[in-house]
Amino acid sequence: MRNENQNEIRWYETLTFKMAILGIMAVMFLVPLQLIKMVITERAENSLSVQQQISEEWGKEQIITGPVLNIPVTRIIYSAEGRMCTTESVWHIMPDNLKISGEIFPQIRYKGIYESVIYESSLHMAGSFEIPGQKNNADLIINWENAYYTVGISDNRGIIKDLAIVSSDGQIDAQPGVYDYDISSSGVSFPFEIPPGTSSLEFEMNLGLRGSSGIFFTPTGKSTSVNIESSWTAPSFTGNYLPEKRTVGDEGFSASWYITHLNRNFPQSWFGNVHKPEEEYFGVNLLHQVDHYRKSERSAKYGLLFIAFTCLVLLFLEISSNQRIHLFHYFLVSLSLVLFFSLLNSLSEHIGFLFAYLISSGSTIGLLSIFTGVLLKKTKYVLMVGGMLFLLYIFIYILLTLNEFAYLAGNIGLFVALAAIMLLSAKTNLFRKSSI
């Protein structure tokens, strides 16, 4: 009778109880995983803050609007009772055609371990203006002598050198700021006098501009064509219009846009601040391929999966080998898996995500394989744990590199893994005694 009691399995020594404790432990490790994700988010925000600081010092992303021809006018308005009154306004005339061509020269600027992309650009702008027939309107007094061109530049600090516009009446030097805020809030102006009766004007100018992240244009011309080239290999074409033609390769990119006045939502001329052409900008972002924070954060989301699969494998090995693995050893294994994500993020800031992933995963696989070999004292278990972890880390890395198909591939992989576990559990005697 006494021998039967000795062989009787106590409730706290059952496999069910041990699996319940391991499940609780896995859920508890969600806390350090969440803390690691918070650290990754904080480091990513620090990186973004440094990029913004570099932009403040060098020049922000640039939006170029114009040139626009502006003529102060006095409009005569009659009320319903027939009373005459006058109002001062500015007549804004868009170019009849606008051609912009140029090149962007990107570079990487470092501050500590953080980096940001900046650029200098060399642009050539040319086109012509056709003054609308409203100039013959008797209710419109036109101040030809106070006319001026404006070129909207979102960040004037990026202007590299003196600007001048070559017009039909000669060269006109730029003056700082815009004379009115109807179209642009910042930029430069070119005051000049238009001879009365002028019907058309031609212009040409070179613009050297520096900025960061991206450069954008406004389709102010009745026909607007833009051709841009750069040695940057990771462009992102964005805005209200995509390029008609573009080529992206190892040597850089080139892109061309052609937009007519029918594609936009503002006319060729108007009075006052009725329209905001800058809202229809288009152009290119120079994407900085430093996405290790995003990949590190995404990998940390799979933390519980790492812990669950590794603990299940150890549990099956424990049952099949009739060896006992203490809960404290499971705790150490889970802790090493959590530490992997912190190590991955810290290394990726210095050597890039790929090499950081190789070093972090290789170190974790080696540590856990050797640890399992010491616990179970058999070489084949070292190979089994190492192989399982190798496949798991390869699977997670593939998910991190996929974009559109990451969700699909993840679900297929999890289904296959679950099927393997179910088959393995069906062939394992789960009623064998297992001590905590």
C-alpha positions in Angstrom: 0.0 0.0 0.0 2.8 2.3 0.8 4.6 1.6 -2.5 1.4 2.5 -4.3 1.2 5.8 -2.6 4.8 6.6 -3.4 4.1 5.9 -7.1 1.0 8.0 -7.1 1.4 11.3 -9.0 0.8 14.4 -6.9 -1.3 17.1 -8.5 1.6 19.7 -8.4 3.8 17.2 -10.3 1.5 16.6 -13.2 2.2 17.8 -16.7 -1.0 19.8 -16.7 0.0 21.8 -13.7 3.5 22.4 -15.2 2.0 23.6 -18.5 -0.3 25.9 -16.6 2.6 27.4 -14.8 4.6 27.8 -18.0 1.5 29.5 -19.6 1.3 32.0 -16.7 5.1 32.6 -17.0 4.8 33.3 -20.7 2.0 35.8 -20.1 4.2 37.5 -17.4 7.0 37.9 -19.9 4.6 40.1 -21.9 5.5 42.9 -19.4 9.3 43.0 -20.3 8.4 42.6 -24.0 6.2 45.6 -23.7 9.0 47.6 -21.9 11.4 46.7 -24.7 8.9 47.9 -27.3 8.6 51.1 -25.4 12.3 51.5 -25.4 12.4 50.9 -29.2 9.6 53.5 -29.7 11.6 56.0 -27.6 14.8 55.4 -29.6 12.8 55.8 -32.8 11.4 59.1 -31.5 14.9 60.3 -30.6 16.0 59.5 -34.1 13.0 61.4 -35.6 13.8 64.3 -33.3 17.4 64.4 -34.5 16.2 64.4 -38.1 14.0 67.3 -37.4 16.8 69.1 -35.7 19.1 68.6 -38.7 16.3 69.9 -40.9 15.9 73.0 -38.8 19.6 73.7 -39.1 20.0 72.8 -42.8 16.6 73.4 -44.3 13.3 71.6 -44.2 11.5 69.9 -47.1 10.9 72.4 -49.9 7.7 73.3 -51.7 8.3 75.6 -54.7 5.4 77.6 -56.1 5.7 79.7 -59.2 6.9 82.0 -60.5 3.6 83.9 -60.3 3.0 87.3 -61.8 1.2 89.7 -59.4 -0.2 93.1 -60.3 -1.9 95.4 -57.7 -5.2 96.6 -59.0 -8.1 98.8 -57.9 -11.4 97.2 -58.6 -14.6 99.3 -59.1 -17.6 97.6 -57.7 -21.2 98.8 -58.0 -23.7 98.0 -55.3 -27.3 96.9 -55.9 -28.4 100.5 -55.4 -26.0 101.7 -58.1 -23.4 103.1 -55.7 -19.8 102.9 -56.8 -17.1 101.7 -54.4 -13.4 100.7 -54.9 -11.4 97.9 -53.3 -7.7 97.2 -53.4 -6.6 93.8 -54.5 -3.8 91.8 -56.2 -4.3 90.2 -59.5 -2.5 86.8 -59.5 -1.6 85.4 -63.0 -0.2 81.9 -63.4 2.4 81.1 -66.1 1.0 80.0 -69.5 3.8 77.4 -69.6 6.3 76.4 -67.0 9.3 74.1 -67.4 11.4 73.0 -64.5 14.4 70.8 -64.8 17.2 70.0 -62.4 19.2 67.7 -60.3 19.1 66.7 -56.6 22.4 66.0 -54.8 21.7 64.0 -51.6 23.9 63.4 -48.7 23.7 61.8 -45.2 24.2 64.0 -42.2 25.1 62.4 -38.9 24.5 63.6 -35.3 25.7 61.0 -32.8 24.5 57.6 -33.8 21.5 59.1 -35.7 21.4 60.2 -39.3 19.3 62.1 -41.7 19.1 62.7 -45.4 19.7 66.2 -46.7 20.2 67.5 -50.2 21.2 70.4 -52.4 19.4 71.0 -55.7 20.1 72.9 -58.8 17.0 73.9 -60.7 16.3 75.7 -64.0 12.9 77.4 -64.4 11.6 78.9 -67.6 8.3 79.8 -69.2 6.0 82.7 -70.2 3.0 84.6 -69.0 0.0 85.7 -71.1 -1.9 88.6 -69.5 -5.6 87.9 -69.6 -8.0 90.1 -71.6 -9.4 91.5 -68.3 -6.7 94.1 -68.6 -9.1 96.0 -70.9 -11.9 96.0 -68.3 -13.0 99.6 -67.6 -13.8 98.6 -64.0 -10.2 97.6 -63.4 -7.5 100.1 -62.6 -4.2 98.3 -63.1 -1.0 99.5 -61.3 1.5 98.3 -63.9 4.4 100.1 -62.3 4.0 98.1 -59.0 3.9 94.6 -60.5 6.1 91.8 -59.2 6.9 88.2 -59.6 6.9 85.9 -56.6 8.4 82.4 -56.1 7.0 80.6 -53.1 9.7 78.7 -51.2 8.5 77.0 -48.0 11.9 77.5 -46.2 13.9 80.5 -47.3 16.9 79.3 -45.3 17.5 76.7 -48.0 18.3 79.4 -50.7 22.0 78.8 -51.6 22.9 82.0 -53.5 21.5 85.2 -54.8 18.5 84.8 -57.1 17.6 86.8 -60.2 14.9 86.3 -62.8 15.7 87.1 -66.4 12.5 88.6 -67.9 11.6 90.3 -71.1 12.7 93.6 -69.6 16.1 92.4 -68.3 17.4 90.9 -65.1 15.5 91.4 -61.9 17.2 90.7 -58.5 15.2 88.9 -55.8 14.0 90.7 -52.7 13.5 88.7 -49.4 10.0 87.7 -48.5 6.7 87.8 -50.4 4.8 91.1 -50.9 1.5 89.4 -50.2 0.4 86.2 -48.5 -2.4 85.3 -50.9 -0.6 82.4 -52.4 2.6 81.7 -50.4 3.5 82.4 -46.8 7.3 82.6 -47.6 9.5 83.0 -50.6 11.1 85.8 -52.6 9.8 88.6 -54.8 11.0 90.3 -57.9 9.6 93.9 -58.3 9.5 95.4 -61.8 7.4 97.7 -63.9 5.3 96.3 -66.8 4.9 98.6 -69.8 1.1 99.3 -70.2 -0.4 97.2 -72.9 2.0 94.3 -72.5 0.3 91.1 -73.5 3.0 88.5 -72.8 6.2 88.1 -70.7 8.9 85.5 -70.8 11.1 84.5 -67.8 14.0 82.3 -66.9 15.8 81.7 -63.7 18.2 79.4 -61.9 17.4 78.3 -58.4 19.9 76.7 -56.0 18.1 75.3 -53.0 18.9 73.0 -50.2 16.5 71.0 -47.9 15.8 67.7 -46.3 13.6 64.7 -46.9 11.9 65.9 -50.1 11.3 68.5 -52.7 7.9 69.4 -54.2 6.5 71.6 -56.9 3.1 73.3 -57.5 1.5 73.0 -61.0 1.1 76.7 -61.5 1.5 76.6 -65.3 -1.3 76.2 -67.8 1.1 73.4 -68.8 3.6 72.4 -66.3 6.5 70.0 -67.0 9.1 68.9 -64.4 12.1 66.8 -65.0 14.2 65.7 -62.0 17.3 63.5 -61.7 19.3 62.4 -58.7 21.8 59.7 -57.5 19.4 58.7 -54.7 18.3 55.1 -55.1 15.2 55.1 -52.8 12.8 57.8 -54.0 9.1 57.9 -53.0 7.0 59.9 -55.5 4.1 61.5 -53.7 1.7 64.3 -53.8 -1.4 65.0 -55.9 0.3 63.8 -59.2 2.6 60.9 -59.9 5.3 61.1 -62.6 4.4 60.1 -66.2 7.8 58.5 -66.6 10.3 57.4 -64.0 13.3 55.1 -63.8 14.9 53.9 -60.5 18.1 51.9 -60.4 21.4 51.4 -58.6 22.7 54.7 -60.0 19.8 56.8 -58.9 16.5 57.9 -60.4 14.9 60.2 -63.0 11.3 61.3 -63.1 9.2 63.6 -65.3 5.7 65.1 -64.7 3.4 66.8 -67.2 0.3 68.5 -65.8 -2.2 70.8 -67.5 -4.5 73.4 -66.0 -7.4 71.0 -66.5 -5.8 68.6 -63.9 -5.8 71.1 -61.1 -8.5 72.9 -59.1 -7.5 76.6 -59.6 -7.7 78.9 -62.7 -5.1 80.8 -64.5 -5.8 84.1 -62.7 -7.8 85.5 -59.9 -8.0 88.4 -57.4 -7.0 88.1 -53.8 -6.6 84.9 -51.7 -9.4 82.8 -53.3 -7.2 79.8 -54.1 -4.2 78.0 -52.5 -2.1 76.4 -55.2 0.4 74.9 -52.7 -2.3 72.4 -51.6 -1.8 70.6 -55.0 1.9 70.0 -54.7 3.7 67.0 -56.1 7.3 65.7 -56.0 9.6 63.2 -54.4 10.6 62.2 -51.0 14.2 60.9 -50.5 13.4 57.9 -48.3 16.1 57.2 -45.8 16.3 53.4 -45.6 16.9 53.3 -41.8 13.9 51.2 -40.8 15.7 49.1 -38.2 13.4 50.6 -35.5 10.3 49.6 -37.3 11.7 46.1 -37.9 12.9 45.7 -34.3 9.4 46.7 -33.1 7.7 44.3 -35.4 10.0 41.5 -34.3 9.3 42.2 -30.7 5.6 41.6 -31.4 6.5 38.0 -32.1 8.2 37.7 -28.6 5.4 35.5 -27.1 5.6 33.2 -30.1 9.4 32.7 -29.5 8.8 31.9 -25.9 5.8 29.6 -26.5 7.5 27.5 -29.2 10.8 27.2 -27.4 9.1 26.1 -24.1 6.9 23.6 -26.0 10.0 22.0 -27.6 11.8 21.8 -24.3 8.6 20.3 -22.8 8.4 17.6 -25.4 12.1 16.9 -25.0 11.6 16.6 -21.3 8.8 14.1 -21.7 10.5 12.0 -24.5 13.9 11.9 -22.7 12.4 11.3 -19.2 14.7 14.1 -18.0 13.5 16.8 -15.6 13.8 20.5 -16.4 13.1 22.8 -13.5 10.8 25.7 -13.9 13.7 28.0 -13.1 15.5 26.7 -16.3 12.4 27.5 -18.3 12.5 31.0 -16.8 16.1 31.5 -17.8 15.3 30.3 -21.4 12.4 32.8 -21.6 14.6 35.6 -20.3 17.3 34.9 -22.9 14.6 35.1 -25.7 13.3 38.4 -24.3 16.9 39.8 -24.2 17.3 38.9 -27.9 15.0 41.8 -28.9 16.8 44.4 -26.8 20.2 43.2 -28.1 18.8 43.3 -31.7 17.7 46.9 -31.4 20.9 48.2 -29.7 23.1 46.5 -32.3 21.0 47.6 -35.3 21.6 51.3 -34.3 25.3 50.8 -35.1 25.7 48.0 -37.7 22.3 47.8 -39.4 19.4 45.5 -39.0 20.7 42.5 -41.0 24.0 42.1 -39.3 22.4 42.8 -35.9 19.8 40.1 -36.5 22.5 37.6 -37.5 24.6 38.3 -34.4 21.7 38.4 -32.0 19.9 35.3 -33.3 23.2 33.4 -33.7 24.2 34.3 -30.1 20.7 33.3 -28.8 20.6 30.0 -30.7 24.1 29.1 -29.6 23.4 29.9 -25.9 20.1 28.0 -25.8 21.5 25.0 -27.7 24.5 24.7 -25.3 22.2 25.2 -22.3 19.9 22.4 -23.5 22.9 20.1 -24.0 24.1 20.7 -20.5 20.6 20.1 -19.1 19.7 17.0 -21.0 23.3 15.7 -21.5 22.7 14.5 -25.1 24.1 15.9 -28.3 21.1 15.2 -30.4 19.0 17.5 -28.2 21.5 20.3 -28.8 20.9 19.8 -32.6 17.2 19.6 -32.2 16.8 22.8 -30.2 19.4 24.6 -32.4 17.6 23.5 -35.6 14.2 24.5 -34.2 15.4 27.9 -33.2 17.2 28.4 -36.5 14.0 27.7 -38.5 12.0 30.0 -36.1 14.4 32.9 -36.5 14.6 32.4 -40.3 10.8 32.4 -40.4 10.5 35.6 -38.4 13.2 37.4 -40.6 11.2 36.5 -43.7 8.1 37.9 -42.2 10.0 41.1 -41.4 11.3 41.5 -44.9 7.9 40.9 -46.5 5.4 43.7 -46.9 2.2 42.9 -48.7 2.4 39.2 -48.0 3.7 39.3 -44.4 0.2 38.6 -42.9 -0.5 35.7 -45.3 2.9 34.1 -44.8 2.7 34.5 -41.0 -0.6 32.7 -40.9 0.5 29.9 -43.1 3.7 29.5 -41.1 1.8 29.3 -37.8 -0.7 26.8 -39.3 2.2 24.5 -40.3 3.9 24.9 -36.9 0.7 24.1 -35.1 0.2 21.0 -37.3 3.7 19.8 -36.4 3.1 20.3 -32.7 -0.3 18.5 -32.9 1.4 15.5 -34.7 4.2 15.5 -32.2 1.9 15.6 -29.2 -0.2 12.7 -30.7 2.9 10.5 -30.7 4.0 11.5 -27.2 2.9 9.9 -24.0 1.6 13.0 -22.2 0.5 10.9 -19.1 4.1 10.2 -18.2 5.0 11.5 -14.8 6.7 14.9 -15.0 8.1 16.7 -11.9 8.3 20.4 -11.5 
